[in-house]
Amino acid sequence: LPGKPVSMVGEIIDYSCYLQVGKHGDKHRGCGQKCAAVGQPIGLLAKNGALYMLIDEEHNSRRDGLTTFRKQAIENMAKIVRVNGTYSEVQGQKAIYVQGSVKKKK
């Protein structure tokens, strides 16, 4: 599928809790970290309200264990970060395949 390079800023969120009950931010940080640590989807909530699922670019790593990206996302849960990767959208579902690392916004 077509994709394009992207650099996006937003809050790292627990995708599941956000979609189900709207939870995010510092009050939800601990819960979000626990959910992400057991494999729940991770998202990026942009300032304009757009929501992106974040997926590790490396297939074998994301299939076989806790990836470097997931560890960084857990550490940065509820924080504003810059994510670099490949953007893809299919039938309104937005995703960024993260390349490299999640970097804190300066």
Secondary structure, DSSP 4 states (H G I P E B T S, - for coil): ---EEEEEEEEEEEHHHHHHH---SGGGHHHHHHHHHTT--EEEEETTS-EEEEEES-HHHHHHS--HHHHHHHHTTTSEEEEEEEEEEETTEEEEEEEEEEEE--
